[in-house]
Amino acid sequence: MGDCWIGLSLACSSGLILAACVGKHTDAFLEQLVINTEAKTNCKHFNTDDWGGYERILPPESEHYIGKDKTQRLERTNGTVRQQTGRWHRRQNKFGKAWEQTKVTTRLVVSYFNWIWQHSRFKNTAAQRAGLTIRSWNWHDIATYPTLI
């Protein structure tokens, strides 16, 4: 319990959440997030804050830009997702204490954010902006989408 971080990686062009990890804020946590991101894209460009773990974990061939101006969209996404998810509210009774529940909630929230939630300015979803679908999905679409186990 405690020290539970939720790490997200985001596609700059579409705002699509590429990967999410739940765990302690360690190099291993960051490494898993980078591996999960690289498995979905050939991304070699990372915009991050100044936490030292990035220098230790990011592949040497990647371009690494540090600064708050580079992470503004991700921080805004974190804020939007946190507002929509009671389990992620801090300093309240709603903040999730059980990591497994937080992992399940994270998967649901990322699905909602990418496929269902429409950005108020763009009037479409992150998945639409990424060219993955032509319409906004609903929970039935997500629940019945064929997946491999």
MODELLER restraints for C-alpha pairs under 7 A, 6 or more apart:
rsr = mdl.restraints
at = mdl.atoms
rsr.add(forms.Gaussian(group=physical.xy_distance, feature=features.Distance(at['CA:1:A'], at['CA:97:A']), mean=6.19, stdev=0.5))
rsr.add(forms.Gaussian(group=physical.xy_distance, feature=features.Distance(at['CA:1:A'], at['CA:98:A']), mean=6.63, stdev=0.5))
rsr.add(forms.Gaussian(group=physical.xy_distance, feature=features.Distance(at['CA:2:A'], at['CA:97:A']), mean=6.96, stdev=0.5))
rsr.add(forms.Gaussian(group=physical.xy_distance, feature=features.Distance(at['CA:3:A'], at['CA:24:A']), mean=5.68, stdev=0.5))
rsr.add(forms.Gaussian(group=physical.xy_distance, feature=features.Distance(at['CA:4:A'], at['CA:22:A']), mean=6.69, stdev=0.5))
rsr.add(forms.Gaussian(group=physical.xy_distance, feature=features.Distance(at['CA:4:A'], at['CA:23:A']), mean=5.26, stdev=0.5))
rsr.add(forms.Gaussian(group=physical.xy_distance, feature=features.Distance(at['CA:4:A'], at['CA:24:A']), mean=5.39, stdev=0.5))
rsr.add(forms.Gaussian(group=physical.xy_distance, feature=features.Distance(at['CA:5:A'], at['CA:22:A']), mean=5.61, stdev=0.5))
rsr.add(forms.Gaussian(group=physical.xy_distance, feature=features.Distance(at['CA:5:A'], at['CA:23:A']), mean=5.29, stdev=0.5))
rsr.add(forms.Gaussian(group=physical.xy_distance, feature=features.Distance(at['CA:5:A'], at['CA:24:A']), mean=5.74, stdev=0.5))
rsr.add(forms.Gaussian(group=physical.xy_distance, feature=features.Distance(at['CA:5:A'], at['CA:25:A']), mean=6.06, stdev=0.5))
rsr.add(forms.Gaussian(group=physical.xy_distance, feature=features.Distance(at['CA:6:A'], at['CA:20:A']), mean=6.84, stdev=0.5))
rsr.add(forms.Gaussian(group=physical.xy_distance, feature=features.Distance(at['CA:6:A'], at['CA:21:A']), mean=5.65, stdev=0.5))
rsr.add(forms.Gaussian(group=physical.xy_distance, feature=features.Distance(at['CA:6:A'], at['CA:22:A']), mean=4.63, stdev=0.5))
rsr.add(forms.Gaussian(group=physical.xy_distance, feature=features.Distance(at['CA:6:A'], at['CA:23:A']), mean=6.73, stdev=0.5))
rsr.add(forms.Gaussian(group=physical.xy_distance, feature=features.Distance(at['CA:7:A'], at['CA:20:A']), mean=5.44, stdev=0.5))
rsr.add(forms.Gaussian(group=physical.xy_distance, feature=features.Distance(at['CA:7:A'], at['CA:21:A']), mean=5.11, stdev=0.5))
rsr.add(forms.Gaussian(group=physical.xy_distance, feature=features.Distance(at['CA:7:A'], at['CA:22:A']), mean=6.44, stdev=0.5))
rsr.add(forms.Gaussian(group=physical.xy_distance, feature=features.Distance(at['CA:8:A'], at['CA:17:A']), mean=6.71, stdev=0.5))
rsr.add(forms.Gaussian(group=physical.xy_distance, feature=features.Distance(at['CA:8:A'], at['CA:19:A']), mean=5.71, stdev=0.5))
rsr.add(forms.Gaussian(group=physical.xy_distance, feature=features.Distance(at['CA:8:A'], at['CA:20:A']), mean=4.52, stdev=0.5))
rsr.add(forms.Gaussian(group=physical.xy_distance, feature=features.Distance(at['CA:8:A'], at['CA:21:A']), mean=6.70, stdev=0.5))
rsr.add(forms.Gaussian(group=physical.xy_distance, feature=features.Distance(at['CA:9:A'], at['CA:17:A']), mean=5.86, stdev=0.5))
rsr.add(forms.Gaussian(group=physical.xy_distance, feature=features.Distance(at['CA:9:A'], at['CA:18:A']), mean=5.49, stdev=0.5))
rsr.add(forms.Gaussian(group=physical.xy_distance, feature=features.Distance(at['CA:9:A'], at['CA:19:A']), mean=5.29, stdev=0.5))
rsr.add(forms.Gaussian(group=physical.xy_distance, feature=features.Distance(at['CA:9:A'], at['CA:20:A']), mean=6.59, stdev=0.5))
rsr.add(forms.Gaussian(group=physical.xy_distance, feature=features.Distance(at['CA:9:A'], at['CA:37:A']), mean=6.70, stdev=0.5))
rsr.add(forms.Gaussian(group=physical.xy_distance, feature=features.Distance(at['CA:10:A'], at['CA:16:A']), mean=5.64, stdev=0.5))
rsr.add(forms.Gaussian(group=physical.xy_distance, feature=features.Distance(at['CA:10:A'], at['CA:17:A']), mean=4.55, stdev=0.5))
rsr.add(forms.Gaussian(group=physical.xy_distance, feature=features.Distance(at['CA:10:A'], at['CA:18:A']), mean=5.44, stdev=0.5))
rsr.add(forms.Gaussian(group=physical.xy_distance, feature=features.Distance(at['CA:10:A'], at['CA:74:A']), mean=6.54, stdev=0.5))
rsr.add(forms.Gaussian(group=physical.xy_distance, feature=features.Distance(at['CA:11:A'], at['CA:17:A']), mean=6.48, stdev=0.5))
rsr.add(forms.Gaussian(group=physical.xy_distance, feature=features.Distance(at['CA:11:A'], at['CA:18:A']), mean=6.51, stdev=0.5))
rsr.add(forms.Gaussian(group=physical.xy_distance, feature=features.Distance(at['CA:14:A'], at['CA:126:A']), mean=5.65, stdev=0.5))
rsr.add(forms.Gaussian(group=physical.xy_distance, feature=features.Distance(at['CA:14:A'], at['CA:129:A']), mean=5.08, stdev=0.5))
rsr.add(forms.Gaussian(group=physical.xy_distance, feature=features.Distance(at['CA:14:A'], at['CA:130:A']), mean=5.16, stdev=0.5))
rsr.add(forms.Gaussian(group=physical.xy_distance, feature=features.Distance(at['CA:15:A'], at['CA:126:A']), mean=5.58, stdev=0.5))
rsr.add(forms.Gaussian(group=physical.xy_distance, feature=features.Distance(at['CA:16:A'], at['CA:114:A']), mean=5.77, stdev=0.5))
rsr.add(forms.Gaussian(group=physical.xy_distance, feature=features.Distance(at['CA:16:A'], at['CA:126:A']), mean=4.83, stdev=0.5))
rsr.add(forms.Gaussian(group=physical.xy_distance, feature=features.Distance(at['CA:16:A'], at['CA:127:A']), mean=6.25, stdev=0.5))
rsr.add(forms.Gaussian(group=physical.xy_distance, feature=features.Distance(at['CA:16:A'], at['CA:130:A']), mean=6.84, stdev=0.5))
rsr.add(forms.Gaussian(group=physical.xy_distance, feature=features.Distance(at['CA:17:A'], at['CA:110:A']), mean=6.69, stdev=0.5))
rsr.add(forms.Gaussian(group=physical.xy_distance, feature=features.Distance(at['CA:17:A'], at['CA:114:A']), mean=6.50, stdev=0.5))
rsr.add(forms.Gaussian(group=physical.xy_distance, feature=features.Distance(at['CA:18:A'], at['CA:37:A']), mean=5.83, stdev=0.5))
rsr.add(forms.Gaussian(group=physical.xy_distance, feature=features.Distance(at['CA:18:A'], at['CA:40:A']), mean=6.96, stdev=0.5))
rsr.add(forms.Gaussian(group=physical.xy_distance, feature=features.Distance(at['CA:19:A'], at['CA:33:A']), mean=6.46, stdev=0.5))
rsr.add(forms.Gaussian(group=physical.xy_distance, feature=features.Distance(at['CA:19:A'], at['CA:36:A']), mean=5.81, stdev=0.5))
rsr.add(forms.Gaussian(group=physical.xy_distance, feature=features.Distance(at['CA:19:A'], at['CA:37:A']), mean=5.41, stdev=0.5))
rsr.add(forms.Gaussian(group=physical.xy_distance, feature=features.Distance(at['CA:20:A'], at['CA:33:A']), mean=6.56, stdev=0.5))
rsr.add(forms.Gaussian(group=physical.xy_distance, feature=features.Distance(at['CA:21:A'], at['CA:33:A']), mean=5.94, stdev=0.5))
rsr.add(forms.Gaussian(group=physical.xy_distance, feature=features.Distance(at['CA:22:A'], at['CA:103:A']), mean=6.06, stdev=0.5))
rsr.add(forms.Gaussian(group=physical.xy_distance, feature=features.Distance(at['CA:23:A'], at['CA:29:A']), mean=6.24, stdev=0.5))
rsr.add(forms.Gaussian(group=physical.xy_distance, feature=features.Distance(at['CA:27:A'], at['CA:53:A']), mean=5.60, stdev=0.5))
rsr.add(forms.Gaussian(group=physical.xy_distance, feature=features.Distance(at['CA:27:A'], at['CA:57:A']), mean=6.86, stdev=0.5))
rsr.add(forms.Gaussian(group=physical.xy_distance, feature=features.Distance(at['CA:31:A'], at['CA:57:A']), mean=5.92, stdev=0.5))
rsr.add(forms.Gaussian(group=physical.xy_distance, feature=features.Distance(at['CA:44:A'], at['CA:62:A']), mean=4.42, stdev=0.5))
rsr.add(forms.Gaussian(group=physical.xy_distance, feature=features.Distance(at['CA:44:A'], at['CA:63:A']), mean=6.00, stdev=0.5))
rsr.add(forms.Gaussian(group=physical.xy_distance, feature=features.Distance(at['CA:45:A'], at['CA:62:A']), mean=5.68, stdev=0.5))
rsr.add(forms.Gaussian(group=physical.xy_distance, feature=features.Distance(at['CA:45:A'], at['CA:63:A']), mean=4.66, stdev=0.5))
rsr.add(forms.Gaussian(group=physical.xy_distance, feature=features.Distance(at['CA:45:A'], at['CA:64:A']), mean=6.07, stdev=0.5))
rsr.add(forms.Gaussian(group=physical.xy_distance, feature=features.Distance(at['CA:46:A'], at['CA:63:A']), mean=6.13, stdev=0.5))
rsr.add(forms.Gaussian(group=physical.xy_distance, feature=features.Distance(at['CA:46:A'], at['CA:64:A']), mean=4.92, stdev=0.5))
rsr.add(forms.Gaussian(group=physical.xy_distance, feature=features.Distance(at['CA:46:A'], at['CA:65:A']), mean=6.19, stdev=0.5))
rsr.add(forms.Gaussian(group=physical.xy_distance, feature=features.Distance(at['CA:47:A'], at['CA:64:A']), mean=6.03, stdev=0.5))
rsr.add(forms.Gaussian(group=physical.xy_distance, feature=features.Distance(at['CA:47:A'], at['CA:65:A']), mean=4.77, stdev=0.5))
rsr.add(forms.Gaussian(group=physical.xy_distance, feature=features.Distance(at['CA:47:A'], at['CA:66:A']), mean=5.86, stdev=0.5))
rsr.add(forms.Gaussian(group=physical.xy_distance, feature=features.Distance(at['CA:47:A'], at['CA:70:A']), mean=5.44, stdev=0.5))
rsr.add(forms.Gaussian(group=physical.xy_distance, feature=features.Distance(at['CA:47:A'], at['CA:71:A']), mean=6.19, stdev=0.5))
rsr.add(forms.Gaussian(group=physical.xy_distance, feature=features.Distance(at['CA:48:A'], at['CA:65:A']), mean=6.31, stdev=0.5))
rsr.add(forms.Gaussian(group=physical.xy_distance, feature=features.Distance(at['CA:48:A'], at['CA:66:A']), mean=5.05, stdev=0.5))
rsr.add(forms.Gaussian(group=physical.xy_distance, feature=features.Distance(at['CA:48:A'], at['CA:67:A']), mean=6.45, stdev=0.5))
rsr.add(forms.Gaussian(group=physical.xy_distance, feature=features.Distance(at['CA:48:A'], at['CA:70:A']), mean=6.73, stdev=0.5))
rsr.add(forms.Gaussian(group=physical.xy_distance, feature=features.Distance(at['CA:48:A'], at['CA:71:A']), mean=5.96, stdev=0.5))
rsr.add(forms.Gaussian(group=physical.xy_distance, feature=features.Distance(at['CA:49:A'], at['CA:66:A']), mean=5.39, stdev=0.5))
rsr.add(forms.Gaussian(group=physical.xy_distance, feature=features.Distance(at['CA:49:A'], at['CA:67:A']), mean=5.40, stdev=0.5))
rsr.add(forms.Gaussian(group=physical.xy_distance, feature=features.Distance(at['CA:49:A'], at['CA:68:A']), mean=6.20, stdev=0.5))
rsr.add(forms.Gaussian(group=physical.xy_distance, feature=features.Distance(at['CA:49:A'], at['CA:71:A']), mean=6.73, stdev=0.5))
rsr.add(forms.Gaussian(group=physical.xy_distance, feature=features.Distance(at['CA:50:A'], at['CA:66:A']), mean=5.98, stdev=0.5))
rsr.add(forms.Gaussian(group=physical.xy_distance, feature=features.Distance(at['CA:50:A'], at['CA:67:A']), mean=6.85, stdev=0.5))
rsr.add(forms.Gaussian(group=physical.xy_distance, feature=features.Distance(at['CA:82:A'], at['CA:88:A']), mean=5.34, stdev=0.5))
rsr.add(forms.Gaussian(group=physical.xy_distance, feature=features.Distance(at['CA:82:A'], at['CA:89:A']), mean=6.10, stdev=0.5))
rsr.add(forms.Gaussian(group=physical.xy_distance, feature=features.Distance(at['CA:86:A'], at['CA:94:A']), mean=5.58, stdev=0.5))
rsr.add(forms.Gaussian(group=physical.xy_distance, feature=features.Distance(at['CA:86:A'], at['CA:95:A']), mean=6.78, stdev=0.5))
rsr.add(forms.Gaussian(group=physical.xy_distance, feature=features.Distance(at['CA:87:A'], at['CA:94:A']), mean=5.24, stdev=0.5))
rsr.add(forms.Gaussian(group=physical.xy_distance, feature=features.Distance(at['CA:87:A'], at['CA:95:A']), mean=4.66, stdev=0.5))
rsr.add(forms.Gaussian(group=physical.xy_distance, feature=features.Distance(at['CA:87:A'], at['CA:96:A']), mean=4.91, stdev=0.5))
rsr.add(forms.Gaussian(group=physical.xy_distance, feature=features.Distance(at['CA:88:A'], at['CA:95:A']), mean=5.24, stdev=0.5))
rsr.add(forms.Gaussian(group=physical.xy_distance, feature=features.Distance(at['CA:88:A'], at['CA:96:A']), mean=6.53, stdev=0.5))
rsr.add(forms.Gaussian(group=physical.xy_distance, feature=features.Distance(at['CA:89:A'], at['CA:95:A']), mean=5.12, stdev=0.5))
rsr.add(forms.Gaussian(group=physical.xy_distance, feature=features.Distance(at['CA:96:A'], at['CA:102:A']), mean=6.08, stdev=0.5))
rsr.add(forms.Gaussian(group=physical.xy_distance, feature=features.Distance(at['CA:114:A'], at['CA:125:A']), mean=6.17, stdev=0.5))
rsr.add(forms.Gaussian(group=physical.xy_distance, feature=features.Distance(at['CA:114:A'], at['CA:126:A']), mean=4.96, stdev=0.5))
rsr.add(forms.Gaussian(group=physical.xy_distance, feature=features.Distance(at['CA:114:A'], at['CA:127:A']), mean=5.34, stdev=0.5))
rsr.add(forms.Gaussian(group=physical.xy_distance, feature=features.Distance(at['CA:115:A'], at['CA:125:A']), mean=5.88, stdev=0.5))
rsr.add(forms.Gaussian(group=physical.xy_distance, feature=features.Distance(at['CA:115:A'], at['CA:126:A']), mean=6.64, stdev=0.5))
rsr.add(forms.Gaussian(group=physical.xy_distance, feature=features.Distance(at['CA:115:A'], at['CA:127:A']), mean=5.48, stdev=0.5))
rsr.add(forms.Gaussian(group=physical.xy_distance, feature=features.Distance(at['CA:115:A'], at['CA:136:A']), mean=6.09, stdev=0.5))
rsr.add(forms.Gaussian(group=physical.xy_distance, feature=features.Distance(at['CA:115:A'], at['CA:137:A']), mean=5.50, stdev=0.5))
rsr.add(forms.Gaussian(group=physical.xy_distance, feature=features.Distance(at['CA:116:A'], at['CA:125:A']), mean=6.35, stdev=0.5))
rsr.add(forms.Gaussian(group=physical.xy_distance, feature=features.Distance(at['CA:116:A'], at['CA:136:A']), mean=5.45, stdev=0.5))
rsr.add(forms.Gaussian(group=physical.xy_distance, feature=features.Distance(at['CA:116:A'], at['CA:137:A']), mean=4.99, stdev=0.5))
rsr.add(forms.Gaussian(group=physical.xy_distance, feature=features.Distance(at['CA:116:A'], at['CA:138:A']), mean=5.66, stdev=0.5))
rsr.add(forms.Gaussian(group=physical.xy_distance, feature=features.Distance(at['CA:117:A'], at['CA:125:A']), mean=5.76, stdev=0.5))
rsr.add(forms.Gaussian(group=physical.xy_distance, feature=features.Distance(at['CA:118:A'], at['CA:124:A']), mean=4.65, stdev=0.5))
rsr.add(forms.Gaussian(group=physical.xy_distance, feature=features.Distance(at['CA:118:A'], at['CA:125:A']), mean=4.57, stdev=0.5))
rsr.add(forms.Gaussian(group=physical.xy_distance, feature=features.Distance(at['CA:119:A'], at['CA:125:A']), mean=6.19, stdev=0.5))
rsr.add(forms.Gaussian(group=physical.xy_distance, feature=features.Distance(at['CA:124:A'], at['CA:136:A']), mean=6.83, stdev=0.5))
rsr.add(forms.Gaussian(group=physical.xy_distance, feature=features.Distance(at['CA:125:A'], at['CA:136:A']), mean=6.17, stdev=0.5))
rsr.add(forms.Gaussian(group=physical.xy_distance, feature=features.Distance(at['CA:127:A'], at['CA:133:A']), mean=6.09, stdev=0.5))
rsr.add(forms.Gaussian(group=physical.xy_distance, feature=features.Distance(at['CA:128:A'], at['CA:134:A']), mean=5.76, stdev=0.5))
rsr.add(forms.Gaussian(group=physical.xy_distance, feature=features.Distance(at['CA:128:A'], at['CA:135:A']), mean=6.57, stdev=0.5))
